[in-house]
Amino acid sequence: MWENIFQAIDEQYESMVHTRRYLHQHPELSFEETETAAFIQQTYDRLGIPYTKNVGGNGVIAILKGGLPGKKVALRADFDALPIQEENEVDYKSKVNGVMHACGHDGHTAALLGLAEALLPFQDELPGTLVFVHQHAEEYAPGGAKPIIETGILDDVDAVFGTHLWVDTPTGIIQTTKGPFMAGSDRFQITIKGKGGHGAIPHQTKDAIVIASQLVTSFQQIVARRINPLDTAVLTIGTFESGNGFNVIADSAKLTGTVRTFNREVQERMIEEMEKIIKGTCTGHGADYDFDYLKGYTPVINHEKEASLILQDASKADASLKTEEVAPVMAGEDFAYYLENKPGAFYFTGAQIPGHHYPHHHPKFDFDEKALPHAAKTLIQAYRSYQEQS
Ligand code: NI
């Protein structure tokens, strides 16, 4: 049966390309994807597969119950686009000014819909239950994954798998890793409230530039001296704004930056240590401060057993596929939240067009459509492997 399923997915290729190109021409921003959600619903209507709409927002969740007993496994595809003006000259170019599928989520949706259609004739022979999770708003924190999970609709699911078409990776290669795979990505802003004054009379002021400068250098000691050298963390100050004139002592200074970590304890430690330094430094100078720390998505931490299934078995879905265990990447993904709740794994499906390599979120981003069946096949192979090992 599985060989026939993989063949049926290959036969969906034209249809997947068609769907992908339609979605590519009609992109919608995060939390505004009502037409895309309607398109997904129409597809399931046509296939006669039951679904729930408006899950946690614009999410659509379809269920295909196999005829044989087994586990309930969710496969996720996101479907939002980005506020980017497309610069590709292709006949499927975005028809919406300033909005573009520049991350490949159009492809994720096309692959999952194509998979659903390919599986339908095999429903009676399938073990377990497939849950197709079409998730809105991946690109914009707080994201769509969290509200979908909070509805409780996935509570009885046994495992969750998902993939991202990845243009940094050649087509035909599947990459993932056990444990931390993608970083948690946070944002902060610090405002130092000193006391301004004449550049020649410093003792009557609280110099915000001096205070902020001390913060910049002291922060570097957090990663170097407060975080275990075997853990990974980045603290970057991206902007430093202050001052109004060469002979004026600044009364305020604003710093913004980002923190990247791969585990929650390190993330909490970073916040704690930053606050300590800010508080200590400002107190020492008699100045005041505001510290706004915005936690972004948590890190994507693959479950060891499920990630191993991807690494060991992906090529069973298509003999031309190779798997690679890779180092974690610093990009973020709200797939993280599914993995906080359920066992599962996230992986990259290589989709680089030879000679056209523009990164994700670039106005000339495009991916190799030959990777669409790879994504569909490896997702259902993950489902199969999970059924067979448990
Ligand atoms: Ni993406």
Boltz pocket constraint, residues with backbone or C-beta under 6 A from the ligand:
constraints:
  - pocket:
      binder: B
      contacts: [[A, 103], [A, 104], [A, 105], [A, 138], [A, 164]]
      max_distance: 6.0
